Each structure stands twice: as structure tokens, then as C-alpha cells.
Amino acid sequence: MTEQVQLETVDQGPEPLVQMRDISFQYGKKPVFSHLNLEIKKGNIYGLLGKNGAGKTTLLKLLSGQLFPTQGLIKTLGFDPEQRRPDMLREIFYLPEEFPLPKMKLQDYLSMRTPFYPRFDKQQFETYYRTFELDVDQNINELSFGQKKKLLLSFGLASNTALLILDEPTNGLDIPSKKQFRQIVASAMTENRTFIISTHQVRDMENLIDPLVVLHDGIVIFNDFVETVTDTYTLHLSQTEPKPGEALYFEKTLGGWIVMQKRTDEDTSQTPIDLETLFNAIIENPTTFAFKVSGGMQ
């Protein structure tokens, strides 16, 4: 028994940044999660996907200590998030989908909040702020919804926390701002940081988020890199509708059908699988993309 446990620990590698084991949670009598398991590893920009009501925001609040599970264990940055230790909180920046901002100038806001983040870089913040073309002299509560998001995103990136959590960050952003968002987030990523971006606007996140975590029916059904799927499956446009059993997933589009099939030895194409198609395929075929948890809570 001892040898088996030691072997599993060695195979597990470095301790994940976030570990969730056998998590159950409900609002009143409404269950959200049942025996959910999840690992988040350092140095990636994770995309958290799921249908409306799947529990994406609830999951983020659980791992950051804003909600507490009815069952199971959570470790975030090596801490129990329920204890809300200052050493943990200073390493997490959480940008919610909706938020109020106080009536004050930007400099007053910075003076109030930056002491909580010991690695906050004012020069970085000013660079992000200028890129988003925000008005420094305007009261921050008078900014538009999209401008407030740009402000908080700039603050979060400049805080240099180990974990940055963004819940629907592109809601309220116009098309040019979404491009700026992707560029800024990518430039701020380092091997010592981990981002979790919850979104239902997957097209906004192409070429940014990877790995993907997919929530469905109260559990995590997928947690892997897009490249892993691309190595196993191929995507192509077919002029005819696939027969039953011929394709893992297909959908009607202009000019035919988008078809996802298992890659064969003869198929050397590297057609990228877009995130929206991949998400739909995972939801439709959860057992095919089964996510298995290895190791255990340390």
C-alpha cells in the first residue's frame, strides 16, 4: 500500500495550484455540484466553459473562498480558501462579471487598494491604462461598464498575483477592446502566473485560453489542452451529411457540414478545431472526452 501511494505521488508531479476533491454545493435545495473534481496547474491561461447556469461563477467563488462547499476539500495556493488567509488573498485577484465602483478619483482608488497587493506595479498599470485609452481624471464610478472592466483588468494584471480570475471579462467590450484585451492578457502571462477566464463568448478567446475546463451536469467533464484533441481528432467541411456512426460530431453550416472525426494514420492535416465546435462536441459526447482525476488531496 505504501509503495503504491509513493508511486502515485511521484507521477503526479508538482502540486497543482488549485485542487478540488469530491466537491458538492447547493443553493438552498438546488444542487449545483455533486462530487466535482478539478486540478488547475501553474503557468497556464485556463478557459472555463459551460452552458448558462452550469455553475462557472459558483466554481470560481468556491476556489477563491467566497463560497464554501457542503462536501469535499479545496486547496488554493496551498491554503484552505475557507480560512481566507491574507497570504492567500494577496495572491488572488478576482474580476467578477458585475461590480460596483466607489465614487472617487483613480489615484484615491489606487491608494486604497494597492497596499493589499505587495507586487503591484504602478508603471505596468499605467501602461495598460493608456492602452485602453481611459480618462485618468474622471470619477471611476462614472465610467461606462466596459471602461470599468478595462480599469479593473489593468489593476488585476498590474497586481502580479499568482492567480488572476476573470469572470466574463469581454462582456461590455467593443470589438477593438476585445482585441486589446487578448493582446494585453497574453503579454502579462508568465510561467509564475495562472489565469482562469470564465466565458461563454468562446470566439473572443480563440488562441488565448488553453487548457479548457468544461462544466456540465454538476461535474468537470473535460480538462485538457486543445492540442491533445487536435492530435486525436480532425475537423473538415463535408458536402454531405455524415451517416450515423461516421463522425464524433457534426453540425450544418454554409456550404455543407462541419465534421469532427477520429484522426487516422493517413490523415496528416492539422486543421485547427475552433473552441465553439470543440465545446459543442464535448457537451454532446461527454463520455468520449471523459476527464479523469489522478492523484489525491495532499
LUMMARRO-380599 format. One record per residue (C-alpha): y, x, z; residue number from 1; residue in three letters. Coordinates in nm, 4 decimals. Each point is the difference from the previous one (the first is absolute). Layout:
REM LUMMARRO-380599
<north = Y&east = X&up = Z&nulum = NUM&bavo = ALA>
...
//
This chain:
REM LUMMARRO-380599
<north = 0.0000&east = 0.0000&up = 0.0000&nulum = 1&bavo = MET>
<north = 0.2418&east = 0.2800&up = 0.0898&nulum = 2&bavo = THR>
<north = -0.0654&east = 0.1886&up = -0.3235&nulum = 3&bavo = GLU>
<north = 0.0661&east = -0.3140&up = -0.2072&nulum = 4&bavo = GLN>
<north = 0.3350&east = -0.0632&up = 0.1690&nulum = 5&bavo = VAL>
<north = 0.1088&east = 0.3609&up = -0.0475&nulum = 6&bavo = GLN>
<north = -0.0940&east = -0.0108&up = -0.3683&nulum = 7&bavo = LEU>
<north = 0.2028&east = -0.3179&up = -0.0560&nulum = 8&bavo = GLU>
<north = 0.3023&east = 0.1577&up = 0.1687&nulum = 9&bavo = THR>
<north = -0.0144&east = 0.3066&up = -0.2240&nulum = 10&bavo = VAL>
<north = -0.0285&east = -0.2130&up = -0.3146&nulum = 11&bavo = ASP>
<north = 0.2925&east = -0.2129&up = 0.1096&nulum = 12&bavo = GLN>
<north = 0.2506&east = 0.2850&up = -0.0359&nulum = 13&bavo = GLY>
<north = 0.3473&east = -0.0107&up = 0.1579&nulum = 14&bavo = PRO>
<north = 0.0722&east = -0.2967&up = 0.2222&nulum = 15&bavo = GLU>
<north = 0.1665&east = -0.2817&up = -0.1973&nulum = 16&bavo = PRO>
<north = 0.3628&east = -0.0809&up = 0.0698&nulum = 17&bavo = LEU>
<north = -0.0911&east = -0.3637&up = 0.0647&nulum = 18&bavo = VAL>
<north = -0.3385&east = -0.1313&up = 0.1125&nulum = 19&bavo = GLN>
<north = -0.0764&east = -0.3699&up = 0.0437&nulum = 20&bavo = MET>
<north = -0.3474&east = -0.0989&up = 0.1202&nulum = 21&bavo = ARG>
<north = -0.1487&east = -0.3481&up = 0.0264&nulum = 22&bavo = ASP>
<north = 0.3440&east = -0.1639&up = 0.0112&nulum = 23&bavo = ILE>
<north = 0.0334&east = -0.3738&up = 0.0486&nulum = 24&bavo = SER>
<north = 0.3309&east = -0.1833&up = 0.0251&nulum = 25&bavo = PHE>
<north = 0.1204&east = -0.3588&up = -0.0127&nulum = 26&bavo = GLN>
<north = 0.3205&east = -0.2008&up = 0.0293&nulum = 27&bavo = TYR>
<north = -0.0882&east = -0.2779&up = 0.2424&nulum = 28&bavo = GLY>
<north = -0.3218&east = -0.1440&up = -0.1409&nulum = 29&bavo = LYS>
<north = 0.0586&east = 0.1384&up = -0.3494&nulum = 30&bavo = LYS>
<north = -0.2114&east = 0.3136&up = -0.0588&nulum = 31&bavo = PRO>
<north = 0.1531&east = 0.2765&up = -0.2121&nulum = 32&bavo = VAL>
<north = -0.2454&east = 0.2911&up = 0.0382&nulum = 33&bavo = PHE>
<north = -0.3626&east = 0.0107&up = 0.1022&nulum = 34&bavo = SER>
<north = -0.1719&east = 0.3378&up = 0.0592&nulum = 35&bavo = HIS>
<north = 0.2475&east = 0.1852&up = -0.2220&nulum = 36&bavo = LEU>
<north = -0.0387&east = 0.3774&up = -0.0438&nulum = 37&bavo = ASN>
<north = 0.2507&east = 0.2390&up = -0.1559&nulum = 38&bavo = LEU>
<north = 0.0800&east = 0.3695&up = -0.0193&nulum = 39&bavo = GLU>
<north = 0.3292&east = 0.1447&up = -0.1254&nulum = 40&bavo = ILE>
<north = 0.0068&east = 0.3742&up = -0.0682&nulum = 41&bavo = LYS>
<north = 0.2983&east = 0.2332&up = 0.0070&nulum = 42&bavo = LYS>
<north = 0.1959&east = 0.1022&up = -0.3063&nulum = 43&bavo = GLY>
<north = -0.0303&east = -0.3054&up = -0.2270&nulum = 44&bavo = ASN>
<north = 0.2116&east = -0.2921&up = -0.1181&nulum = 45&bavo = ILE>
<north = -0.2277&east = -0.2947&up = 0.0767&nulum = 46&bavo = TYR>
<north = 0.0434&east = -0.3327&up = -0.1733&nulum = 47&bavo = GLY>
<north = -0.0940&east = -0.3001&up = 0.2131&nulum = 48&bavo = LEU>
<north = -0.0893&east = -0.2930&up = -0.2261&nulum = 49&bavo = LEU>
<north = -0.1211&east = -0.3527&up = 0.0608&nulum = 50&bavo = GLY>
<north = 0.0651&east = -0.3607&up = -0.0899&nulum = 51&bavo = LYS>
<north = 0.2834&east = -0.1872&up = 0.1708&nulum = 52&bavo = ASN>
<north = -0.1140&east = -0.0730&up = 0.3546&nulum = 53&bavo = GLY>
<north = -0.2678&east = 0.2717&up = 0.0013&nulum = 54&bavo = ALA>
<north = 0.1569&east = 0.1592&up = 0.3084&nulum = 55&bavo = GLY>
<north = 0.1739&east = 0.3082&up = -0.1414&nulum = 56&bavo = LYS>
<north = 0.3011&east = -0.0245&up = 0.2338&nulum = 57&bavo = THR>
<north = -0.2249&east = -0.0801&up = 0.2950&nulum = 58&bavo = THR>
<north = -0.2054&east = 0.3123&up = -0.0691&nulum = 59&bavo = LEU>
<north = 0.3120&east = 0.2166&up = -0.0102&nulum = 60&bavo = LEU>
<north = 0.1237&east = -0.1458&up = 0.3283&nulum = 61&bavo = LYS>
<north = -0.3372&east = 0.0601&up = 0.1645&nulum = 62&bavo = LEU>
<north = -0.0188&east = 0.3668&up = -0.0926&nulum = 63&bavo = LEU>
<north = 0.3623&east = 0.0575&up = 0.1043&nulum = 64&bavo = SER>
<north = -0.0345&east = -0.1718&up = 0.3397&nulum = 65&bavo = GLY>
<north = 0.2037&east = -0.3130&up = -0.0709&nulum = 66&bavo = GLN>
<north = -0.3050&east = -0.2263&up = 0.0319&nulum = 67&bavo = LEU>
<north = -0.3206&east = 0.0487&up = 0.1998&nulum = 68&bavo = PHE>
<north = -0.3562&east = -0.0750&up = -0.1162&nulum = 69&bavo = PRO>
<north = -0.2194&east = -0.2517&up = 0.1775&nulum = 70&bavo = THR>
<north = -0.2947&east = 0.2333&up = -0.0580&nulum = 71&bavo = GLN>
<north = -0.0561&east = 0.3573&up = -0.1152&nulum = 72&bavo = GLY>
<north = 0.1623&east = 0.3417&up = 0.0283&nulum = 73&bavo = LEU>
<north = 0.2992&east = 0.1534&up = -0.1771&nulum = 74&bavo = ILE>
<north = 0.1226&east = 0.3592&up = -0.0005&nulum = 75&bavo = LYS>
<north = 0.3242&east = 0.0886&up = -0.1751&nulum = 76&bavo = THR>
<north = 0.1104&east = 0.3646&up = -0.0061&nulum = 77&bavo = LEU>
<north = -0.2541&east = 0.0572&up = 0.2761&nulum = 78&bavo = GLY>
<north = 0.1546&east = -0.2672&up = 0.2261&nulum = 79&bavo = PHE>
<north = -0.0957&east = -0.3496&up = 0.1084&nulum = 80&bavo = ASP>
<north = 0.2848&east = -0.1983&up = -0.1646&nulum = 81&bavo = PRO>
<north = -0.0151&east = -0.2652&up = 0.2720&nulum = 82&bavo = GLU>
<north = 0.1479&east = 0.2532&up = 0.2423&nulum = 83&bavo = GLN>
<north = 0.3016&east = 0.0562&up = -0.2309&nulum = 84&bavo = ARG>
<north = 0.0433&east = 0.3582&up = 0.1156&nulum = 85&bavo = ARG>
<north = 0.3309&east = 0.1647&up = -0.0978&nulum = 86&bavo = PRO>
<north = -0.1921&east = 0.2914&up = -0.1528&nulum = 87&bavo = ASP>
<north = -0.1616&east = -0.2462&up = -0.2401&nulum = 88&bavo = MET>
<north = 0.3033&east = -0.2182&up = -0.0713&nulum = 89&bavo = LEU>
<north = 0.2214&east = 0.2924&up = -0.1001&nulum = 90&bavo = ARG>
<north = -0.2550&east = 0.0845&up = -0.2719&nulum = 91&bavo = GLU>
<north = -0.0011&east = -0.3495&up = -0.1549&nulum = 92&bavo = ILE>
<north = 0.2697&east = -0.1649&up = -0.2066&nulum = 93&bavo = PHE>
<north = -0.0687&east = -0.3640&up = -0.0874&nulum = 94&bavo = TYR>
<north = 0.2027&east = -0.1796&up = -0.2680&nulum = 95&bavo = LEU>
<north = -0.0803&east = -0.3725&up = 0.0255&nulum = 96&bavo = PRO>
<north = 0.0335&east = -0.2453&up = -0.2848&nulum = 97&bavo = GLU>
<north = 0.2833&east = -0.1816&up = 0.1762&nulum = 98&bavo = GLU>
<north = 0.2376&east = 0.1401&up = 0.2599&nulum = 99&bavo = PHE>
<north = 0.3408&east = -0.0522&up = 0.1638&nulum = 100&bavo = PRO>
<north = 0.2595&east = 0.2757&up = 0.0145&nulum = 101&bavo = LEU>
<north = 0.2759&east = 0.0166&up = 0.2630&nulum = 102&bavo = PRO>
<north = 0.3697&east = -0.0347&up = -0.0792&nulum = 103&bavo = LYS>
<north = 0.1087&east = 0.3631&up = -0.0016&nulum = 104&bavo = MET>
<north = 0.0937&east = 0.2890&up = -0.2240&nulum = 105&bavo = LYS>
<north = -0.2653&east = 0.2300&up = -0.1374&nulum = 106&bavo = LEU>
<north = 0.0998&east = 0.2958&up = 0.2165&nulum = 107&bavo = GLN>
<north = -0.0288&east = -0.2118&up = 0.3147&nulum = 108&bavo = ASP>
<north = -0.3441&east = -0.1163&up = -0.1121&nulum = 109&bavo = TYR>
<north = -0.1101&east = 0.3607&up = -0.0530&nulum = 110&bavo = LEU>
<north = 0.1338&east = 0.1035&up = 0.3406&nulum = 111&bavo = SER>
<north = -0.1985&east = -0.2819&up = 0.1594&nulum = 112&bavo = MET>
<north = -0.3345&east = 0.0564&up = -0.1757&nulum = 113&bavo = ARG>
<north = -0.0357&east = 0.3664&up = -0.0925&nulum = 114&bavo = THR>
<north = -0.0664&east = 0.1185&up = 0.3608&nulum = 115&bavo = PRO>
<north = -0.3362&east = -0.1800&up = -0.0186&nulum = 116&bavo = PHE>
<north = -0.1103&east = 0.2193&up = -0.2936&nulum = 117&bavo = TYR>
<north = 0.0185&east = 0.3708&up = 0.0882&nulum = 118&bavo = PRO>
<north = -0.0528&east = 0.1198&up = -0.3594&nulum = 119&bavo = ARG>
<north = 0.2622&east = -0.2256&up = -0.1574&nulum = 120&bavo = PHE>
<north = 0.1806&east = 0.1921&up = -0.2759&nulum = 121&bavo = ASP>
<north = 0.3538&east = -0.1241&up = -0.0588&nulum = 122&bavo = LYS>
<north = 0.0363&east = 0.1969&up = -0.3231&nulum = 123&bavo = GLN>
<north = -0.3140&east = -0.1605&up = -0.1404&nulum = 124&bavo = GLN>
<north = 0.1301&east = -0.3405&up = 0.1041&nulum = 125&bavo = PHE>
<north = 0.3290&east = 0.0560&up = -0.1804&nulum = 126&bavo = GLU>
<north = -0.1848&east = 0.1089&up = -0.3139&nulum = 127&bavo = THR>
<north = -0.2121&east = -0.3167&up = -0.0024&nulum = 128&bavo = TYR>
<north = 0.3008&east = -0.2150&up = 0.0877&nulum = 129&bavo = TYR>
<north = 0.2037&east = 0.1375&up = -0.2900&nulum = 130&bavo = ARG>
<north = -0.2914&east = -0.0428&up = -0.2394&nulum = 131&bavo = THR>
<north = -0.0070&east = -0.3696&up = 0.0885&nulum = 132&bavo = PHE>
<north = 0.3801&east = -0.0176&up = -0.0467&nulum = 133&bavo = GLU>
<north = 0.0700&east = -0.1702&up = 0.3316&nulum = 134&bavo = LEU>
<north = 0.3439&east = -0.0528&up = 0.1553&nulum = 135&bavo = ASP>
<north = 0.0312&east = 0.2173&up = 0.3107&nulum = 136&bavo = VAL>
<north = 0.3054&east = -0.1849&up = 0.1346&nulum = 137&bavo = ASP>
<north = -0.1363&east = -0.3552&up = -0.0152&nulum = 138&bavo = GLN>
<north = -0.1422&east = -0.1653&up = 0.3120&nulum = 139&bavo = ASN>
<north = -0.3759&east = 0.0243&up = -0.0413&nulum = 140&bavo = ILE>
<north = -0.0568&east = -0.3672&up = 0.0871&nulum = 141&bavo = ASN>
<north = 0.2164&east = -0.0929&up = -0.3012&nulum = 142&bavo = GLU>
<north = -0.2220&east = 0.1837&up = -0.2474&nulum = 143&bavo = LEU>
<north = -0.2122&east = -0.2055&up = -0.2377&nulum = 144&bavo = SER>
<north = -0.3715&east = -0.0364&up = 0.0753&nulum = 145&bavo = PHE>
<north = -0.0887&east = 0.2649&up = -0.2563&nulum = 146&bavo = GLY>
<north = 0.2668&east = 0.2390&up = 0.1297&nulum = 147&bavo = GLN>
<north = -0.1276&east = -0.0392&up = 0.3555&nulum = 148&bavo = LYS>
<north = -0.3461&east = 0.0980&up = -0.1214&nulum = 149&bavo = LYS>
<north = 0.1427&east = 0.3069&up = -0.1699&nulum = 150&bavo = LYS>
<north = 0.1801&east = 0.0943&up = 0.3213&nulum = 151&bavo = LEU>
<north = -0.3107&east = -0.0321&up = 0.2165&nulum = 152&bavo = LEU>
<north = -0.2185&east = 0.1724&up = -0.2576&nulum = 153&bavo = LEU>
<north = 0.2452&east = 0.2920&up = -0.0061&nulum = 154&bavo = SER>
<north = -0.0049&east = 0.0118&up = 0.3792&nulum = 155&bavo = PHE>
<north = -0.3785&east = -0.0168&up = 0.0171&nulum = 156&bavo = GLY>
<north = -0.0548&east = 0.2768&up = -0.2528&nulum = 157&bavo = LEU>
<north = 0.2583&east = 0.2235&up = 0.1702&nulum = 158&bavo = ALA>
<north = -0.1636&east = -0.0591&up = 0.3389&nulum = 159&bavo = SER>
<north = -0.2907&east = 0.2222&up = -0.1129&nulum = 160&bavo = ASN>
<north = -0.2520&east = -0.1916&up = 0.2076&nulum = 161&bavo = THR>
<north = -0.3706&east = 0.0677&up = -0.0433&nulum = 162&bavo = ALA>
<north = -0.0590&east = -0.3657&up = -0.0915&nulum = 163&bavo = LEU>
<north = 0.2349&east = -0.2138&up = -0.2099&nulum = 164&bavo = LEU>
<north = -0.0929&east = -0.3687&up = -0.0350&nulum = 165&bavo = ILE>
<north = 0.1709&east = -0.2076&up = -0.2704&nulum = 166&bavo = LEU>
<north = -0.0670&east = -0.3740&up = -0.0168&nulum = 167&bavo = ASP>
<north = 0.0895&east = -0.1444&up = -0.3437&nulum = 168&bavo = GLU>
<north = 0.2696&east = 0.2681&up = -0.0549&nulum = 169&bavo = PRO>
<north = 0.0888&east = -0.0990&up = -0.3578&nulum = 170&bavo = THR>
<north = 0.0776&east = -0.3642&up = 0.0806&nulum = 171&bavo = ASN>
<north = 0.3702&east = -0.0476&up = -0.0631&nulum = 172&bavo = GLY>
<north = 0.0362&east = 0.3107&up = -0.2163&nulum = 173&bavo = LEU>
<north = 0.1143&east = -0.0226&up = -0.3606&nulum = 174&bavo = ASP>
<north = -0.1842&east = 0.1831&up = -0.2791&nulum = 175&bavo = ILE>
<north = 0.2077&east = 0.3239&up = 0.0107&nulum = 176&bavo = PRO>
<north = -0.0314&east = 0.0075&up = 0.3807&nulum = 177&bavo = SER>
<north = -0.3795&east = -0.0331&up = -0.0222&nulum = 178&bavo = LYS>
<north = -0.0081&east = 0.3098&up = -0.2187&nulum = 179&bavo = LYS>
<north = 0.2211&east = 0.1827&up = 0.2499&nulum = 180&bavo = GLN>
<north = -0.2306&east = -0.1158&up = 0.2801&nulum = 181&bavo = PHE>
<north = -0.3085&east = 0.1485&up = -0.1672&nulum = 182&bavo = ARG>
<north = 0.1745&east = 0.3288&up = -0.0738&nulum = 183&bavo = GLN>
<north = 0.1421&east = 0.0393&up = 0.3512&nulum = 184&bavo = ILE>
<north = -0.3262&east = -0.0880&up = 0.1766&nulum = 185&bavo = VAL>
<north = -0.1967&east = 0.2418&up = -0.2186&nulum = 186&bavo = ALA>
<north = 0.2515&east = 0.2798&up = 0.0649&nulum = 187&bavo = SER>
<north = -0.0128&east = -0.0557&up = 0.3777&nulum = 188&bavo = ALA>
<north = -0.3791&east = 0.0193&up = 0.0212&nulum = 189&bavo = MET>
<north = -0.1519&east = 0.3113&up = 0.1611&nulum = 190&bavo = THR>
<north = -0.3488&east = 0.0962&up = 0.1162&nulum = 191&bavo = GLU>
<north = 0.1088&east = -0.0649&up = 0.3595&nulum = 192&bavo = ASN>
<north = 0.1147&east = -0.3569&up = -0.0626&nulum = 193&bavo = ARG>
<north = -0.1855&east = -0.3232&up = -0.0669&nulum = 194&bavo = THR>
<north = 0.1516&east = -0.3112&up = -0.1554&nulum = 195&bavo = PHE>
<north = -0.1485&east = -0.3495&up = 0.0108&nulum = 196&bavo = ILE>
<north = 0.1628&east = -0.2381&up = -0.2482&nulum = 197&bavo = ILE>
<north = -0.0963&east = -0.3659&up = 0.0223&nulum = 198&bavo = SER>
<north = 0.0803&east = -0.1887&up = -0.3182&nulum = 199&bavo = THR>
<north = -0.0981&east = -0.2854&up = -0.2268&nulum = 200&bavo = HIS>
<north = 0.2209&east = 0.1388&up = -0.2782&nulum = 201&bavo = GLN>
<north = -0.2589&east = 0.2516&up = -0.1170&nulum = 202&bavo = VAL>
<north = 0.1721&east = 0.0678&up = -0.3317&nulum = 203&bavo = ARG>
<north = 0.2915&east = 0.1478&up = 0.1946&nulum = 204&bavo = ASP>
<north = -0.2376&east = 0.2528&up = 0.1572&nulum = 205&bavo = MET>
<north = -0.1848&east = 0.1359&up = -0.3044&nulum = 206&bavo = GLU>
<north = -0.0438&east = 0.3779&up = 0.0206&nulum = 207&bavo = ASN>
<north = 0.1285&east = 0.0043&up = 0.3584&nulum = 208&bavo = LEU>
<north = -0.2538&east = -0.1525&up = 0.2382&nulum = 209&bavo = ILE>
<north = -0.3472&east = 0.1512&up = 0.0294&nulum = 210&bavo = ASP>
<north = -0.2405&east = -0.0517&up = 0.1778&nulum = 211&bavo = PRO>
<north = -0.0186&east = -0.3788&up = 0.0077&nulum = 212&bavo = LEU>
<north = -0.0979&east = -0.2147&up = 0.2971&nulum = 213&bavo = VAL>
<north = -0.0923&east = -0.3583&up = -0.0877&nulum = 214&bavo = VAL>
<north = -0.0159&east = -0.2759&up = 0.2630&nulum = 215&bavo = LEU>
<north = -0.2047&east = -0.3097&up = -0.0741&nulum = 216&bavo = HIS>
<north = -0.1596&east = -0.2690&up = 0.2182&nulum = 217&bavo = ASP>
<north = 0.0900&east = 0.1767&up = 0.3249&nulum = 218&bavo = GLY>
<north = -0.1427&east = 0.3434&up = -0.0805&nulum = 219&bavo = ILE>
<north = 0.0745&east = 0.3128&up = -0.2038&nulum = 220&bavo = VAL>
<north = -0.2077&east = -0.0236&up = -0.3176&nulum = 221&bavo = ILE>
<north = 0.1340&east = 0.3134&up = -0.1720&nulum = 222&bavo = PHE>
<north = 0.1474&east = 0.3302&up = 0.1154&nulum = 223&bavo = ASN>
<north = -0.0123&east = 0.2680&up = -0.2677&nulum = 224&bavo = ASP>
<north = 0.1891&east = 0.1853&up = -0.2717&nulum = 225&bavo = PHE>
<north = 0.0645&east = -0.1564&up = -0.3405&nulum = 226&bavo = VAL>
<north = -0.1498&east = 0.3128&up = -0.1569&nulum = 227&bavo = GLU>
<north = -0.3346&east = -0.0807&up = 0.1606&nulum = 228&bavo = THR>
<north = -0.0043&east = -0.3341&up = -0.1795&nulum = 229&bavo = VAL>
<north = 0.1152&east = 0.1557&up = -0.3282&nulum = 230&bavo = THR>
<north = -0.2871&east = 0.2491&up = 0.0196&nulum = 231&bavo = ASP>
<north = -0.2475&east = -0.2890&up = 0.0263&nulum = 232&bavo = THR>
<north = 0.1559&east = -0.2764&up = -0.2088&nulum = 233&bavo = TYR>
<north = 0.1892&east = -0.0182&up = -0.3276&nulum = 234&bavo = THR>
<north = 0.2620&east = -0.2478&up = -0.1162&nulum = 235&bavo = LEU>
<north = 0.0467&east = -0.1094&up = -0.3599&nulum = 236&bavo = HIS>
<north = 0.1289&east = -0.2828&up = -0.2172&nulum = 237&bavo = LEU>
<north = -0.2680&east = -0.2122&up = -0.1661&nulum = 238&bavo = SER>
<north = 0.0516&east = -0.2431&up = -0.2863&nulum = 239&bavo = GLN>
<north = -0.2839&east = -0.2194&up = 0.1248&nulum = 240&bavo = THR>
<north = -0.0738&east = -0.1489&up = 0.3401&nulum = 241&bavo = GLU>
<north = -0.2759&east = 0.1926&up = 0.1835&nulum = 242&bavo = PRO>
<north = -0.3306&east = -0.1779&up = 0.0521&nulum = 243&bavo = LYS>
<north = -0.1242&east = -0.0667&up = 0.3554&nulum = 244&bavo = PRO>
<north = -0.1074&east = 0.3252&up = 0.1632&nulum = 245&bavo = GLY>
<north = 0.1669&east = 0.2242&up = -0.2593&nulum = 246&bavo = GLU>
<north = 0.3120&east = 0.0803&up = 0.2034&nulum = 247&bavo = ALA>
<north = 0.0898&east = 0.0516&up = 0.3619&nulum = 248&bavo = LEU>
<north = 0.3301&east = -0.1784&up = -0.0564&nulum = 249&bavo = TYR>
<north = 0.1983&east = -0.1400&up = -0.2914&nulum = 250&bavo = PHE>
<north = 0.3080&east = -0.2116&up = -0.0557&nulum = 251&bavo = GLU>
<north = 0.1691&east = -0.1583&up = -0.3011&nulum = 252&bavo = LYS>
<north = 0.3091&east = 0.1729&up = -0.1325&nulum = 253&bavo = THR>
<north = 0.2025&east = 0.0149&up = -0.3189&nulum = 254&bavo = LEU>
<north = -0.2243&east = 0.1272&up = -0.2789&nulum = 255&bavo = GLY>
<north = -0.3315&east = -0.0498&up = 0.1783&nulum = 256&bavo = GLY>
<north = -0.1547&east = 0.0765&up = 0.3390&nulum = 257&bavo = TRP>
<north = 0.0607&east = 0.2831&up = 0.2483&nulum = 258&bavo = ILE>
<north = -0.3522&east = 0.1139&up = 0.0914&nulum = 259&bavo = VAL>
<north = -0.1178&east = 0.2257&up = 0.2841&nulum = 260&bavo = MET>
<north = -0.3499&east = 0.1397&up = -0.0430&nulum = 261&bavo = GLN>
<north = -0.2103&east = 0.2708&up = 0.1590&nulum = 262&bavo = LYS>
<north = 0.0523&east = 0.3352&up = -0.1693&nulum = 263&bavo = ARG>
<north = -0.2900&east = 0.1396&up = -0.2030&nulum = 264&bavo = THR>
<north = -0.0859&east = 0.3625&up = -0.0797&nulum = 265&bavo = ASP>
<north = 0.1289&east = -0.0557&up = -0.3522&nulum = 266&bavo = GLU>
<north = 0.3328&east = -0.1422&up = 0.1152&nulum = 267&bavo = ASP>
<north = 0.2442&east = 0.2886&up = 0.0456&nulum = 268&bavo = THR>
<north = 0.3197&east = -0.2047&up = -0.0170&nulum = 269&bavo = SER>
<north = 0.2445&east = 0.0218&up = 0.2891&nulum = 270&bavo = GLN>
<north = 0.1798&east = -0.3318&up = -0.0408&nulum = 271&bavo = THR>
<north = 0.2046&east = -0.0509&up = 0.3175&nulum = 272&bavo = PRO>
<north = -0.0894&east = -0.3047&up = 0.2056&nulum = 273&bavo = ILE>
<north = 0.3207&east = -0.1761&up = 0.1010&nulum = 274&bavo = ASP>
<north = 0.0307&east = -0.1056&up = 0.3624&nulum = 275&bavo = LEU>
<north = 0.0274&east = -0.3714&up = -0.0689&nulum = 276&bavo = GLU>
<north = -0.3240&east = -0.0064&up = -0.2007&nulum = 277&bavo = THR>
<north = -0.1749&east = 0.2163&up = 0.2589&nulum = 278&bavo = LEU>
<north = 0.1113&east = -0.2263&up = 0.2850&nulum = 279&bavo = PHE>
<north = -0.1220&east = -0.3121&up = -0.1821&nulum = 280&bavo = ASN>
<north = -0.3329&east = 0.1702&up = -0.0746&nulum = 281&bavo = ALA>
<north = -0.0471&east = 0.1001&up = 0.3649&nulum = 282&bavo = ILE>
<north = 0.0789&east = -0.3491&up = 0.1289&nulum = 283&bavo = ILE>
<north = -0.2393&east = -0.1556&up = -0.2527&nulum = 284&bavo = GLU>
<north = -0.2783&east = 0.2525&up = 0.0688&nulum = 285&bavo = ASN>
<north = 0.0338&east = 0.1052&up = 0.3655&nulum = 286&bavo = PRO>
<north = -0.3633&east = 0.1077&up = 0.0381&nulum = 287&bavo = THR>
<north = 0.0222&east = 0.2303&up = -0.3019&nulum = 288&bavo = THR>
<north = 0.2931&east = 0.1838&up = 0.1542&nulum = 289&bavo = PHE>
<north = -0.1424&east = -0.0160&up = 0.3509&nulum = 290&bavo = ALA>
<north = 0.1931&east = 0.2129&up = 0.2496&nulum = 291&bavo = PHE>
<north = -0.2175&east = 0.1719&up = 0.2609&nulum = 292&bavo = LYS>
<north = 0.1297&east = 0.1547&up = 0.3200&nulum = 293&bavo = VAL>
<north = -0.1441&east = 0.3390&up = 0.0934&nulum = 294&bavo = SER>
<north = 0.0113&east = 0.1594&up = 0.3407&nulum = 295&bavo = GLY>
<north = 0.1263&east = -0.1679&up = 0.3144&nulum = 296&bavo = GLY>
<north = 0.2924&east = -0.0188&up = 0.2381&nulum = 297&bavo = MET>
<north = 0.0466&east = 0.3340&up = 0.1733&nulum = 298&bavo = GLN>
//
